[in-house]
Amino acid sequence: MEAAFAALRHLPIDVIEKGAVEAQRTADHPSKIVPAVIATTEQVMAFRRRMNAPRPQPYTAQTLPSLGKARSTENELDAICKRFGVGRYSKHDTRDPNAPAAMGKNPDRQCRSPTREDYIRLFGVDPQAADA
Protein backbone atom coordinates (compact mmCIF):
# COMPACT_ATOMS: atom_id res chain seq x y z
CA MET A 1 0.00 0.00 0.00
CA GLU A 2 2.80 2.42 0.87
CA ALA A 3 4.47 1.79 -2.49
CA ALA A 4 1.15 2.45 -4.25
CA PHE A 5 0.65 5.70 -2.34
CA ALA A 6 4.22 6.77 -3.15
CA ALA A 7 3.63 6.03 -6.85
CA LEU A 8 0.36 8.01 -6.87
CA ARG A 9 1.48 10.88 -4.62
CA HIS A 10 1.59 13.35 -7.53
CA LEU A 11 -2.15 12.93 -8.19
CA PRO A 12 -4.96 14.73 -6.33
CA ILE A 13 -7.17 12.48 -4.20
CA ASP A 14 -10.28 12.99 -6.34
CA VAL A 15 -8.39 11.86 -9.42
CA ILE A 16 -6.99 8.83 -7.56
CA GLU A 17 -10.51 7.85 -6.50
CA LYS A 18 -11.83 8.01 -10.08
CA GLY A 19 -8.79 6.09 -11.33
CA ALA A 20 -9.22 3.43 -8.65
CA VAL A 21 -12.83 2.84 -9.66
CA GLU A 22 -11.73 2.27 -13.25
CA ALA A 23 -8.78 0.13 -12.14
CA GLN A 24 -11.17 -2.17 -10.22
CA ARG A 25 -12.97 -2.88 -13.49
CA THR A 26 -9.90 -3.45 -15.66
CA ALA A 27 -7.04 -4.75 -13.46
CA ASP A 28 -6.91 -8.53 -13.11
CA HIS A 29 -3.92 -8.60 -10.75
CA PRO A 30 -2.89 -6.36 -7.82
CA SER A 31 0.35 -5.38 -9.56
CA LYS A 32 -1.69 -3.84 -12.38
CA ILE A 33 -3.74 -1.51 -10.18
CA VAL A 34 -1.28 1.41 -9.97
CA PRO A 35 -0.48 1.36 -13.72
CA ALA A 36 -4.22 1.24 -14.45
CA VAL A 37 -4.86 4.25 -12.19
CA ILE A 38 -2.07 6.23 -13.83
CA ALA A 39 -3.23 5.31 -17.34
CA THR A 40 -6.81 6.26 -16.50
CA THR A 41 -5.88 9.63 -15.02
CA GLU A 42 -3.43 10.82 -17.71
CA GLN A 43 -6.05 12.72 -19.72
CA VAL A 44 -7.59 14.35 -16.64
CA MET A 45 -4.19 15.51 -15.40
CA ALA A 46 -3.19 16.80 -18.86
CA PHE A 47 -6.42 18.82 -18.95
CA ARG A 48 -5.77 20.24 -15.47
CA ARG A 49 -2.21 21.20 -16.40
CA ARG A 50 -3.50 22.99 -19.51
CA MET A 51 -6.12 24.84 -17.50
CA ASN A 52 -3.61 25.87 -14.81
CA ALA A 53 -0.95 27.02 -17.25
CA PRO A 54 -0.39 30.78 -17.20
CA ARG A 55 -2.20 32.47 -20.04
CA PRO A 56 -0.36 35.01 -22.17
CA GLN A 57 -1.29 38.56 -21.30
CA PRO A 58 -2.69 40.73 -24.07
CA TYR A 59 -0.32 43.30 -25.50
CA THR A 60 -1.28 46.55 -23.81
CA ALA A 61 1.26 48.96 -25.27
CA GLN A 62 -0.05 51.55 -27.66
CA THR A 63 0.07 50.28 -31.23
CA LEU A 64 1.38 52.22 -34.19
CA PRO A 65 -1.14 54.28 -36.16
CA SER A 66 -2.37 53.11 -39.53
CA LEU A 67 -0.13 53.80 -42.48
CA GLY A 68 -0.59 57.34 -43.69
CA LYS A 69 -2.23 58.59 -40.50
CA ALA A 70 0.89 59.83 -38.71
CA ARG A 71 4.53 60.32 -39.62
CA SER A 72 7.57 60.47 -37.37
CA THR A 73 9.42 63.72 -37.13
CA GLU A 74 13.11 63.81 -38.02
CA ASN A 75 14.04 63.92 -34.32
CA GLU A 76 11.82 60.93 -33.52
CA LEU A 77 13.23 58.97 -36.43
CA ASP A 78 16.77 59.84 -35.36
CA ALA A 79 16.00 58.66 -31.81
CA ILE A 80 14.58 55.37 -33.10
CA CYS A 81 17.63 54.76 -35.30
CA LYS A 82 19.95 55.54 -32.40
CA ARG A 83 18.02 53.27 -30.02
CA PHE A 84 18.10 50.23 -32.33
CA GLY A 85 21.52 50.90 -33.86
CA VAL A 86 20.40 51.18 -37.46
CA GLY A 87 21.20 53.57 -40.28
CA ARG A 88 24.07 55.92 -39.48
CA TYR A 89 24.19 54.54 -35.91
CA SER A 90 24.93 50.99 -37.07
CA LYS A 91 28.23 49.63 -35.84
CA HIS A 92 28.38 47.03 -38.62
CA ASP A 93 28.01 49.24 -41.69
CA THR A 94 31.30 51.06 -42.12
CA ARG A 95 31.13 51.77 -45.87
CA ASP A 96 30.65 55.21 -47.36
CA PRO A 97 26.89 55.72 -47.93
CA ASN A 98 27.61 57.69 -51.12
CA ALA A 99 29.79 54.96 -52.67
CA PRO A 100 28.12 52.39 -54.94
CA ALA A 101 27.28 49.13 -53.21
CA ALA A 102 29.13 45.94 -54.05
CA MET A 103 27.09 43.49 -56.12
CA GLY A 104 27.26 39.72 -56.11
CA LYS A 105 30.13 37.67 -54.72
CA ASN A 106 32.84 39.91 -56.12
CA PRO A 107 33.20 42.92 -53.77
CA ASP A 108 35.37 44.75 -56.32
CA ARG A 109 32.56 44.82 -58.89
CA GLN A 110 30.39 47.86 -58.29
CA CYS A 111 26.68 48.27 -59.06
CA ARG A 112 25.65 50.01 -62.27
CA SER A 113 22.44 50.99 -63.98
CA PRO A 114 21.11 48.35 -66.39
CA THR A 115 21.75 49.06 -70.06
CA ARG A 116 19.51 48.47 -73.09
CA GLU A 117 21.32 45.15 -73.71
CA ASP A 118 20.71 44.07 -70.11
CA TYR A 119 16.97 44.62 -70.49
CA ILE A 120 16.91 42.64 -73.72
CA ARG A 121 19.15 39.80 -72.50
CA LEU A 122 18.02 39.43 -68.87
CA PHE A 123 14.38 40.44 -68.95
CA GLY A 124 13.41 39.52 -72.50
CA VAL A 125 12.31 43.04 -73.39
CA ASP A 126 11.45 43.55 -77.07
CA PRO A 127 14.22 45.66 -78.74
CA GLN A 128 11.67 48.07 -80.21
CA ALA A 129 10.12 48.55 -76.75
CA ALA A 130 13.59 49.12 -75.28
CA ASP A 131 14.27 51.83 -77.85
CA ALA A 132 10.97 53.53 -77.01
Secondary structure, 3 states (H helix, E strand, C coil): CHHHHHHCCCCCHHHHHHHHHHHHHHCCCHHHHHHHHHHHHHHHHHHHHHHHCCCCCCCCCCCCCCCCCCCCCHHHHHHHHHHHCCHHHCCCCCCCCCCCCEECCEEEEECCCCCHHHHHHHHCCCHHHHHC
